[in-house]
Amino acid sequence: MSKLLWSIDSLIVRGEVMFGFGWVFHPEKSIISLNLNFFSTEMKIISQIKAEYGKLREDIWKMFTGTPMALNSGFLLYGAVPRLTKFEFMVLECTLVDGTVIDLPVPRPSMISIDGLDQANKRRLLIKQYAIFFKRGLHLVRIGNFTSLFEKIGRYLRGRPKAFLQNSTELTILLKQQKYKGLCVILDHDLGGGANQFRERLINSLLHNDYVALILTFHVPTLTYVVILRGKQINTRYAISDPSILLSAAEILNVKNIFYNTGVSFSQPEDIPSFLITLKAKTSANLTVFVHDYFMICPSHFLLDYEGKFCRIPDLIACKICLPNNNQGFATLFAARDMQMWRSNWSALLESSDEIISFSNDSSKILLKSYPSIKANRISIKPHKINDFSPTFVTIKNIDALCIGVVGMIGFHKGAQVVKSLASEIRKRNSNIKIIIIGTIEASCDAGIVQQTGPYKHDDLPRTIERTGINVILFPSICPETFSYVVHELVNLQMPVASFNFGAPAERLSSYSKGLILNSMEPGTILDQLISFHQKIYLTK
């Protein structure tokens, strides 16, 4: 009998998109992959959603009296699913570290369809979700982890729309009540991170110049399109049934600028290019495309192939094989899984844009490799401003023993498995080397080697590095980042930093005297290079 302990806390579906979350763990063995499989009556898998596994669940860890495997037992499910009438049953497929595969049947009543629910029942469903978050939050209150609690609940509440716009007329009435020079439309996700921080700086600039910003986004927990209105007299969110409401109102909204920030996490993402092109045609507005990620190149926006490795942009023949089997990121939201169609759609957007802005030379080269018809002089390279970084330097007191630091919320694409494998290598060598995560990691790592500080404040980073004894930083991302505030901040602090040989981080570190470009992703080689790096920085006279 399976020793797996598990629960699905919430599972909702709208149309052919699902969002859910829960927890699962084996008390003795790590889970290395987790998928939700949809079976036909012929017992064949017709669709699959790869879960984001390894998320912190302090409440479950407490519930099971500190069982180590319970700490990172959380998972998220988000992706395209077959219509309810097209599949027979669902199975949560867990693969353990020893290769054992355990199937957990998921009852169909676990999945609640929003389609057809009236507003009262939708509110009840959202209240149920909120109650689950609140229950989890009670544990964080008991252990005094208020920072994590407020971050989790705040992010959920901020994203929820406050009301529903029925049609374009209601939108135009709202905007006519404002005094502004013109309207700027921004299409962007609402998942947090660097792209959203950039959006906030952009909005502040627009408001300063008397514009109103309209952000079109997609709220994943409620599977709802949302319009955010930001002006000097307005700051609110409205749910809309469909982005076409914007197109209907566009001709009388005085739209001056259209900004594509990123469409990651949007339902039916293949329609984004035509939406923006139509909006431009209706308004004659200036269209700017920002390269925050590689979503315009592939639905797997970190450029991870079906094996979870950086693909390095192969030819379309290889993409034709990869994409139908690729469950990385939000790839399943593109139901057609046709790379030629994807590139054709996004190529049209790039060709229609008035400006394409990249934040590093490396990401510009990757975009040009994917779209050779675009002339290089059409892409402006404008690294993010880092003027707000503190000039504070870090005083390293621990120089004798290597102590590896990793900064951020380390999920799969950020290198969670790299860190876990590195910890296993340290254990295998019976070494006293420690790894300190300034932030969190979505993996069950050796607790005797890996420690987590939890979420941190930007201004606390220098003192946290000093306090923990970190003397070398590893940036373990397995994808080509378009830019990294973390790397730039660590360079500003004069910390030794190592990364893999791709993306904007490697571009920055290659010209930094305390930078190291790792020549392998094998844990043994990584550890050897970090040991030599530490000796070179601190012990070589």
C-alpha positions as CSV (number, residue, x, y, z in Angstrom):
1,M,0.0,0.0,0.0
2,S,1.3,3.5,-0.9
3,K,2.7,5.6,2.0
4,L,1.9,8.8,0.1
5,L,0.0,11.4,2.1
6,W,-1.9,13.9,0.0
7,S,-4.8,16.3,-0.5
8,I,-6.1,18.5,-3.3
9,D,-7.2,21.8,-1.6
10,S,-8.8,23.4,-4.6
11,L,-9.3,22.5,-8.3
12,I,-11.3,24.8,-10.5
13,V,-11.8,24.9,-14.3
14,R,-13.1,27.5,-16.7
15,G,-13.5,26.4,-20.4
16,E,-10.4,24.4,-21.0
17,V,-8.1,25.9,-18.4
18,M,-7.5,24.5,-14.8
19,F,-6.0,25.9,-11.7
20,G,-5.5,23.9,-8.5
21,F,-3.2,23.4,-5.5
22,G,-2.6,20.9,-2.8
23,W,0.1,18.9,-1.1
24,V,1.6,15.4,-1.3
25,F,4.6,13.7,0.2
26,H,6.2,10.3,1.0
27,P,7.6,10.2,4.6
28,E,10.8,8.5,3.5
29,K,11.4,9.3,-0.2
30,S,11.6,12.4,-2.3
31,I,9.1,13.0,-5.1
32,I,11.0,14.0,-8.3
33,S,8.0,14.6,-10.6
34,L,4.2,15.1,-10.2
35,N,1.7,15.1,-13.1
36,L,-2.1,15.2,-13.4
37,N,-3.1,12.8,-16.2
38,F,-6.4,12.8,-17.9
39,F,-7.5,9.4,-19.3
40,S,-10.0,8.4,-22.0
41,T,-12.4,5.5,-21.7
42,E,-9.8,3.4,-23.6
43,M,-7.4,4.0,-20.6
44,K,-5.1,6.3,-22.7
45,I,-3.6,9.5,-21.5
46,I,-5.1,12.3,-23.6
47,S,-3.8,15.2,-21.7
48,Q,-1.3,16.0,-18.9
49,I,-0.5,19.0,-16.6
50,K,2.9,19.0,-15.0
51,A,2.6,20.2,-11.4
52,E,4.9,22.8,-9.9
53,Y,6.1,20.7,-7.0
54,G,8.2,21.5,-3.9
55,K,6.4,24.6,-2.6
56,L,6.7,25.4,1.1
57,R,3.8,24.1,3.2
58,E,4.7,25.0,6.8
59,D,1.2,24.1,7.8
60,I,1.5,20.5,6.6
61,W,5.0,20.2,8.1
62,K,3.5,21.2,11.5
63,M,0.5,18.9,11.0
64,F,2.8,15.9,10.6
65,T,5.0,16.8,13.6
66,G,8.0,18.1,11.7
67,T,8.3,15.2,9.1
68,P,11.1,16.7,6.9
69,M,9.5,15.6,3.6
70,A,6.3,17.5,4.5
71,L,8.0,20.9,4.4
72,N,8.2,21.2,0.6
73,S,5.1,19.2,-0.1
74,G,3.0,21.9,-1.8
75,F,2.1,21.8,-5.5
76,L,0.3,24.0,-8.1
77,L,-1.6,22.8,-11.2
78,Y,-2.2,25.2,-14.0
79,G,-2.8,24.4,-17.7
80,A,-5.1,23.4,-20.4
81,V,-7.4,20.4,-19.9
82,P,-9.9,18.5,-22.0
83,R,-13.6,19.4,-21.8
84,L,-15.4,17.5,-19.0
85,T,-17.1,15.3,-21.6
86,K,-13.9,14.3,-23.3
87,F,-12.1,12.4,-20.5
88,E,-13.2,9.6,-18.2
89,F,-11.0,10.1,-15.1
90,M,-8.0,11.9,-13.6
91,V,-4.9,10.5,-11.9
92,L,-2.2,12.3,-10.0
93,E,1.0,10.5,-11.0
94,C,3.9,10.7,-8.5
95,T,7.4,9.5,-9.4
96,L,9.7,8.9,-6.4
97,V,13.4,9.3,-6.3
98,D,13.9,5.5,-6.6
99,G,11.9,5.3,-9.8
100,T,8.7,4.1,-8.2
101,V,5.6,5.5,-9.9
102,I,2.4,5.8,-7.7
103,D,-1.0,6.8,-9.2
104,L,-3.5,8.6,-7.0
105,P,-7.0,8.6,-8.5
106,V,-8.6,12.1,-8.3
107,P,-12.4,12.0,-8.0
108,R,-14.2,14.1,-10.7
109,P,-16.2,16.0,-8.0
110,S,-12.9,17.4,-6.8
111,M,-12.9,19.6,-10.0
112,I,-15.4,22.5,-9.9
113,S,-16.3,24.2,-13.2
114,I,-16.8,27.9,-13.0
115,D,-18.7,27.9,-16.4
116,G,-22.4,28.4,-15.8
117,L,-22.0,29.5,-12.1
118,D,-23.9,32.6,-11.2
119,Q,-22.0,35.4,-9.4
120,A,-23.2,34.2,-6.0
121,N,-21.8,30.7,-6.5
122,K,-18.6,32.2,-7.9
123,R,-18.2,34.2,-4.7
124,R,-18.8,31.2,-2.6
125,L,-16.1,29.3,-4.5
126,L,-13.6,32.2,-4.0
127,I,-14.5,32.4,-0.3
128,K,-13.7,28.7,-0.1
129,Q,-10.3,29.4,-1.7
130,Y,-9.7,32.3,0.7
131,A,-10.6,30.1,3.7
132,I,-7.9,27.6,2.7
133,F,-5.4,30.4,2.5
134,F,-6.5,31.7,5.8
135,K,-6.2,28.2,7.4
136,R,-2.7,28.0,6.1
137,G,-2.1,31.5,7.5
138,L,-3.1,30.6,11.0
139,H,0.0,28.3,11.2
140,L,2.2,31.1,10.1
141,V,0.7,33.3,12.8
142,R,1.4,30.7,15.5
143,I,5.1,30.4,14.5
144,G,5.4,34.2,14.2
145,N,6.1,34.2,10.4
146,F,4.1,37.3,9.7
147,T,6.3,38.4,6.7
148,S,5.4,35.2,4.8
149,L,1.7,35.4,5.9
150,F,1.2,38.9,4.7
151,E,3.1,38.2,1.4
152,K,0.9,35.2,0.6
153,I,-2.4,36.7,1.5
154,G,-1.6,40.1,0.2
155,R,-0.6,38.7,-3.2
156,Y,-3.9,36.8,-3.5
157,L,-6.1,39.7,-2.4
158,R,-4.4,42.3,-4.5
159,G,-5.0,40.2,-7.6
160,R,-8.7,39.7,-7.1
161,P,-11.0,41.9,-9.2
162,K,-13.3,44.2,-7.2
163,A,-16.3,44.2,-9.7
164,F,-17.4,43.0,-13.1
165,L,-17.6,45.1,-16.3
166,Q,-20.4,43.8,-18.4
167,N,-19.5,45.6,-21.7
168,S,-17.4,48.2,-23.4
169,T,-19.9,51.0,-22.5
170,E,-19.2,50.6,-18.8
171,L,-15.5,50.8,-19.5
172,T,-15.8,54.0,-21.5
173,I,-18.0,55.6,-18.8
174,L,-15.4,54.9,-16.2
175,L,-12.6,56.5,-18.2
176,K,-14.7,59.5,-19.2
177,Q,-14.8,60.4,-15.5
178,Q,-11.0,60.8,-15.5
179,K,-9.0,63.8,-16.5
180,Y,-6.0,62.6,-18.5
181,K,-3.8,63.3,-21.5
182,G,-4.2,59.9,-23.0
183,L,-4.6,56.2,-22.3
184,C,-1.7,53.7,-22.3
185,V,-2.6,50.0,-22.6
186,I,-0.3,47.5,-21.0
187,L,-0.6,43.7,-21.5
188,D,1.1,41.9,-18.6
189,H,0.9,38.9,-16.3
190,D,0.1,39.4,-12.6
191,L,2.5,36.8,-11.2
192,G,5.0,39.1,-9.5
193,G,8.7,39.2,-10.1
194,G,10.9,41.5,-12.2
195,A,8.4,42.0,-15.1
196,N,5.8,43.4,-12.7
197,Q,8.3,45.6,-10.9
198,F,9.3,47.0,-14.3
199,R,5.6,47.6,-15.1
200,E,5.2,49.6,-11.9
201,R,8.0,51.9,-12.8
202,L,6.5,52.3,-16.2
203,I,3.1,53.2,-14.7
204,N,4.6,55.7,-12.3
205,S,6.3,57.4,-15.3
206,L,3.0,57.5,-17.2
207,L,1.0,58.9,-14.3
208,H,3.7,61.5,-13.8
209,N,3.0,62.6,-17.3
210,D,-0.8,62.7,-16.8
211,Y,-1.6,59.5,-18.6
212,V,-4.0,56.8,-17.4
213,A,-2.7,53.2,-17.5
214,L,-5.0,50.3,-18.4
215,I,-3.4,47.0,-17.6
216,L,-5.0,43.9,-19.2
217,T,-4.0,40.8,-17.2
218,F,-5.2,37.3,-16.3
219,H,-5.9,36.4,-12.7
220,V,-4.8,32.8,-12.5
221,P,-6.5,31.8,-9.1
222,T,-9.9,32.8,-10.5
223,L,-9.2,32.1,-14.2
224,T,-10.5,35.5,-15.1
225,Y,-9.4,38.3,-17.4
226,V,-8.9,41.5,-15.4
227,V,-8.6,45.2,-16.3
228,I,-6.6,47.3,-13.9
229,L,-7.2,51.1,-14.2
230,R,-4.4,53.3,-12.8
231,G,-4.6,57.1,-12.8
232,K,-4.2,60.0,-10.4
233,Q,-7.9,59.6,-9.4
234,I,-8.4,55.9,-9.9
235,N,-6.7,52.6,-8.9
236,T,-9.0,49.6,-9.2
237,R,-9.5,46.2,-10.8
238,Y,-12.5,44.9,-12.8
239,A,-13.1,41.4,-14.2
240,I,-14.1,41.2,-17.8
241,S,-15.5,38.2,-19.7
242,D,-13.2,38.7,-22.8
243,P,-10.5,41.1,-24.0
244,S,-12.7,41.9,-27.0
245,I,-14.5,44.4,-24.7
246,L,-11.3,46.5,-25.0
247,L,-11.4,46.4,-28.8
248,S,-15.0,47.5,-28.9
249,A,-14.2,50.5,-26.8
250,A,-10.7,51.2,-28.3
251,E,-11.7,53.8,-31.0
252,I,-13.1,56.2,-28.5
253,L,-10.6,55.7,-25.6
254,N,-7.8,58.0,-26.9
255,V,-5.2,55.2,-26.7
256,K,-1.7,56.7,-27.2
257,N,0.6,53.8,-26.4
258,I,0.4,50.0,-26.3
259,F,3.0,48.1,-24.3
260,Y,3.5,44.3,-24.5
261,N,5.2,43.4,-21.2
262,T,4.6,39.7,-21.2
263,G,1.6,37.4,-21.9
264,V,2.9,34.5,-19.8
265,S,0.0,32.7,-18.0
266,F,-2.8,34.1,-20.3
267,S,-5.4,31.7,-21.4
268,Q,-5.3,31.1,-25.2
269,P,-2.0,32.9,-25.5
270,E,-1.8,32.4,-29.3
271,D,-4.4,35.1,-29.7
272,I,-2.4,37.8,-28.0
273,P,-0.5,38.9,-31.1
274,S,-3.6,39.4,-33.2
275,F,-5.4,41.2,-30.3
276,L,-2.5,43.7,-30.0
277,I,-2.2,44.2,-33.7
278,T,-6.0,44.9,-34.0
279,L,-5.8,47.3,-31.1
280,K,-3.0,49.2,-32.8
281,A,-4.9,49.3,-36.1
282,K,-8.0,50.7,-34.4
283,T,-6.2,53.3,-32.4
284,S,-3.0,54.2,-34.4
285,A,-1.2,54.0,-31.1
286,N,2.5,53.4,-30.7
287,L,3.3,49.7,-30.0
288,T,6.3,48.7,-27.9
289,V,7.4,45.1,-27.2
290,F,9.5,44.3,-24.2
291,V,11.6,41.1,-24.1
292,H,11.3,40.1,-20.4
293,D,11.2,36.4,-21.3
294,Y,11.1,34.2,-24.3
295,F,7.4,33.7,-24.6
296,M,7.4,35.2,-28.1
297,I,9.8,32.4,-29.1
298,C,8.1,29.4,-27.4
299,P,5.2,28.7,-25.0
300,S,7.8,27.1,-22.8
301,H,8.9,30.7,-21.9
302,F,12.1,29.7,-20.1
303,L,13.2,27.8,-23.3
304,L,13.2,24.5,-21.4
305,D,12.6,21.5,-23.6
306,Y,10.4,18.5,-22.7
307,E,13.3,17.1,-20.6
308,G,13.6,20.3,-18.6
309,K,16.9,21.5,-20.2
310,F,17.8,24.7,-22.0
311,C,17.0,24.0,-25.7
312,R,19.4,26.6,-27.2
313,I,16.9,27.3,-30.0
314,P,17.1,24.2,-32.3
315,D,15.5,24.2,-35.8
316,L,11.7,23.9,-36.2
317,I,12.0,20.2,-36.9
318,A,13.2,19.6,-33.4
319,C,10.6,22.0,-32.0
320,K,7.9,20.0,-33.8
321,I,9.0,16.9,-31.8
322,C,9.5,18.7,-28.5
323,L,6.5,21.0,-28.1
324,P,3.7,18.4,-28.2
325,N,5.5,16.6,-25.3
326,N,6.6,19.8,-23.4
327,N,4.8,20.5,-20.1
328,Q,7.3,23.1,-18.9
329,G,6.0,26.4,-17.6
330,F,2.7,27.3,-19.3
331,A,3.2,25.4,-22.5
332,T,0.0,23.4,-22.2
333,L,-2.1,26.5,-22.5
334,F,-1.3,26.5,-26.2
335,A,-3.6,23.7,-27.2
336,A,-2.5,23.5,-30.8
337,R,1.1,22.7,-29.9
338,D,2.2,23.9,-33.4
339,M,5.5,25.8,-33.3
340,Q,5.1,27.0,-36.8
341,M,1.8,28.6,-36.0
342,W,3.2,30.1,-32.8
343,R,6.2,31.7,-34.5
344,S,4.0,33.0,-37.3
345,N,1.6,34.7,-34.9
346,W,4.4,36.3,-32.8
347,S,6.4,37.2,-35.8
348,A,3.5,39.3,-37.0
349,L,3.5,41.2,-33.7
350,L,7.2,41.9,-33.8
351,E,6.9,43.1,-37.4
352,S,4.0,45.4,-36.4
353,S,5.7,46.9,-33.4
354,D,7.2,50.4,-33.5
355,E,9.9,49.4,-31.0
356,I,11.4,46.2,-29.6
357,I,13.3,46.7,-26.3
358,S,15.7,44.0,-24.9
359,F,17.5,44.2,-21.6
360,S,20.7,42.4,-22.5
361,N,22.7,41.6,-25.6
362,D,22.2,37.8,-25.0
363,S,18.4,38.0,-25.1
364,S,18.6,40.1,-28.3
365,K,20.8,37.4,-30.0
366,I,18.3,34.7,-28.9
367,L,15.4,36.6,-30.4
368,L,17.2,37.2,-33.7
369,K,18.2,33.6,-33.9
370,S,14.5,32.7,-33.6
371,Y,13.3,35.4,-36.0
372,P,16.1,35.9,-38.6
373,S,13.8,38.1,-40.7
374,I,14.0,40.8,-38.1
375,K,16.8,43.3,-38.6
376,A,19.1,43.7,-35.6
377,N,18.8,47.5,-35.7
378,R,15.1,47.2,-34.8
379,I,16.0,46.0,-31.3
380,S,17.0,48.5,-28.7
381,I,19.2,47.2,-25.9
382,K,18.4,49.0,-22.7
383,P,19.6,47.3,-19.5
384,H,17.4,47.9,-16.5
385,K,18.3,50.8,-14.3
386,I,19.9,49.8,-11.0
387,N,20.3,53.2,-9.5
388,D,18.3,52.2,-6.4
389,F,20.9,49.6,-5.4
390,S,22.6,50.4,-2.1
391,P,26.4,51.2,-2.3
392,T,26.8,49.1,0.9
393,F,29.7,46.6,0.8
394,V,29.6,43.3,2.5
395,T,32.2,42.5,5.1
396,I,33.2,38.8,4.8
397,K,34.5,37.5,8.1
398,N,34.3,33.8,7.3
399,I,37.0,33.2,4.7
400,D,38.4,29.8,5.7
401,A,35.5,27.5,5.0
402,L,33.4,27.6,1.8
403,C,29.8,28.6,2.5
404,I,27.6,28.8,-0.6
405,G,24.8,31.3,-0.8
406,V,21.8,31.2,-3.2
407,V,19.5,34.2,-3.3
408,G,15.8,34.3,-4.3
409,M,12.8,32.1,-4.6
410,I,14.4,29.1,-6.2
411,G,11.9,27.1,-8.2
412,F,12.6,24.5,-10.9
413,H,13.8,26.9,-13.6
414,K,15.8,28.9,-11.1
415,G,17.8,25.8,-10.3
416,A,16.1,24.0,-7.4
417,Q,17.3,20.6,-8.6
418,V,20.8,21.9,-9.1
419,V,20.9,23.0,-5.5
420,K,19.5,19.7,-4.3
421,S,22.0,17.7,-6.3
422,L,24.8,19.9,-5.1
423,A,23.8,19.2,-1.5
424,S,23.8,15.4,-2.2
425,E,27.3,15.7,-3.6
426,I,28.4,17.5,-0.5
427,R,26.9,14.8,1.6
428,K,28.5,12.1,-0.5
429,R,31.9,13.7,0.1
430,N,31.2,14.0,3.8
431,S,32.1,17.7,3.6
432,N,31.3,20.4,6.1
433,I,30.3,22.9,3.3
434,K,26.9,24.6,3.9
435,I,24.4,26.0,1.4
436,I,22.3,29.0,2.7
437,I,19.2,30.0,0.7
438,I,18.4,33.6,1.3
439,G,14.8,33.1,0.4
440,T,13.1,29.8,-0.2
441,I,13.6,26.7,-2.4
442,E,11.0,24.4,-3.9
443,A,12.8,21.1,-3.3
444,S,13.3,18.8,-0.4
445,C,17.0,19.2,0.3
446,D,19.3,17.7,2.8
447,A,18.5,19.8,5.9
448,G,21.9,19.1,7.4
449,I,23.5,21.0,4.5
450,V,20.8,23.4,3.1
451,Q,19.3,26.1,5.3
452,Q,16.6,28.6,4.3
453,T,16.1,32.1,5.7
454,G,12.7,32.6,4.2
455,P,11.5,35.7,2.3
456,Y,13.9,38.6,2.7
457,K,13.7,42.4,2.3
458,H,15.9,44.0,-0.4
459,D,17.7,46.3,2.2
460,D,18.5,43.3,4.5
461,L,20.5,41.4,1.9
462,P,24.0,42.7,2.8
463,R,23.5,42.1,6.5
464,T,22.0,38.6,5.9
465,I,25.0,37.6,3.9
466,E,27.3,38.7,6.7
467,R,25.2,37.1,9.4
468,T,25.0,33.7,7.7
469,G,28.7,33.4,6.9
470,I,28.1,33.2,3.1
471,N,31.3,33.9,1.1
472,V,30.5,32.7,-2.4
473,I,27.2,33.0,-4.3
474,L,25.8,30.5,-6.8
475,F,23.3,31.7,-9.3
476,P,21.9,28.3,-10.3
477,S,19.3,29.2,-12.9
478,I,19.0,26.5,-15.7
479,C,17.5,28.9,-18.2
480,P,18.9,31.9,-20.1
481,E,17.6,34.9,-18.0
482,T,17.0,38.0,-19.9
483,F,18.3,40.1,-17.0
484,S,19.0,39.4,-13.3
485,Y,18.6,42.1,-10.7
486,V,20.0,39.6,-8.2
487,V,23.3,39.2,-10.1
488,H,23.6,42.9,-10.6
489,E,23.0,43.6,-6.9
490,L,25.5,41.0,-5.8
491,V,28.1,42.4,-8.2
492,N,27.3,45.9,-6.7
493,L,28.0,44.4,-3.3
494,Q,31.3,43.0,-4.6
495,M,30.4,39.4,-3.8
496,P,32.0,36.5,-5.7
497,V,29.3,35.1,-8.0
498,A,29.1,32.0,-10.2
499,S,26.6,31.1,-12.9
500,F,26.2,28.7,-15.9
501,N,27.4,29.8,-19.3
502,F,24.2,31.3,-20.8
503,G,21.9,34.2,-20.4
504,A,22.3,37.8,-19.2
505,P,24.0,36.7,-15.9
506,A,26.9,35.0,-17.7
507,E,27.1,38.1,-19.9
508,R,27.5,40.3,-16.8
509,L,29.8,38.0,-14.9
510,S,32.2,37.4,-17.8
511,S,33.6,41.0,-17.3
512,Y,33.5,40.9,-13.5
513,S,36.7,40.3,-11.6
514,K,34.9,38.2,-9.0
515,G,32.7,36.3,-11.5
516,L,32.9,32.6,-12.4
517,I,31.4,31.0,-15.4
518,L,30.7,27.3,-14.6
519,N,31.6,25.0,-17.5
520,S,29.3,22.1,-16.4
521,M,26.0,21.4,-14.8
522,E,27.2,18.2,-13.1
523,P,27.1,18.6,-9.3
524,G,30.6,17.1,-8.9
525,T,32.2,19.6,-11.3
526,I,30.1,22.5,-9.9
527,L,31.4,21.7,-6.4
528,D,35.0,21.4,-7.5
529,Q,34.8,24.7,-9.3
530,L,33.2,26.5,-6.4
531,I,35.9,25.1,-4.0
532,S,38.7,26.4,-6.4
533,F,36.9,29.7,-6.8
534,H,36.7,30.2,-3.0
535,Q,40.4,29.4,-2.6
536,K,41.3,31.8,-5.4
537,I,39.3,34.6,-3.9
538,Y,40.2,34.2,-0.2
539,L,43.2,31.9,0.3
540,T,45.6,32.6,-2.6
541,K,48.1,35.3,-1.8
